[in-house]
């Protein structure tokens, strides 16, 4: 069975079971490419330290729970007599003695009720302690997987830019069948870096983003020019998957792709928000932030409220606050796959 990126992420996070760890370590000893993948994933995980929300149980959870258990183990009649200790459980007596002891049956039933209450409380404590840990591990795993995919796609785009005489990223046309942000994924597919629509999906958005149809493959530029309107519309909507891509820059009235200059705060790719009626809804990663790939090759997890401080720019709007191409060389503006460079 091949070792997936999810397996490697679980291994790095310490979530892999012993059998899975052994299989991965055996593969690492024999496969150089697997070691390279693990090294890259370790680097990506090292960059994901900007999350400002922690999943921790309340500080007084244990004390409150133990107090509830103490209350459950002290029935009301004990409080009336001033006895704060739980009833003493006597050894089970023969049937003749049980018949003679009028209060024993009631005592045994009462003990069973309080034991059940204490057991339920203990299970609740374990649930409260374990669930946040599981949710956090799942959250971090999906965030790391998304960051890895963005890093892979972004580095492919940088490679394309470095082969261009003007060091520009792939172009998004202002009109015609190539006039949508998802053309970046089409360009990457054309050089073999993206093989299926599944490779431009974010794990945290499964079931959250409304699909506009099912795209079985990412078309080539030549195929786009031959598609009927309905098929072309499907490609516009789904070719770029769950990510947002550069809408380009306006230069002397023309839409041109940005230059690759290695800037640390110029966004090239990101998790795509849902945009309706001109407003963004950030649903990726439980709405806690967005993975963004920057021109210098690093991925950062940024909360929307910190964009101005950490980026200095809204990555999904230009300086006029429009969902359209940037208006100067440093005005990064990203849009979902179906977005037109001049706005929808």
Buried (B, 14 or more C-beta within 10 A) or exposed (E): EEBEBBBBBBBBEEBBEEEBBEBBEEBBEEEEEBEEBBEBBBBBBEBBEEBEEEEEBEEEBEEEBEEBBEEBBBBEEBEEEEEEEBBEEEEEEEEEEEEEEEEBEEBBEBBEEBEEBBEEBEEEBEEBEEEBEEEBBEBBBBBBBBBBBBBBBBBBBBEBBEEBEEBBBBBBBBEEBBBBBBBBBBBBBBEEBBEEBEBBBBBBBEEBBEEEEEBEEBBEEEBBEEBEEEBBBBBBBBBBBBBBBBBBBBBEEEBBBBBBEEBEBBBBBBBBBBBEEEEBEBBBBBBBBBBBBBBBEBBBBBBBEEBEEBBEBBBBBBEEEBBBBBBEBBBBBBBBBBBBBBBE
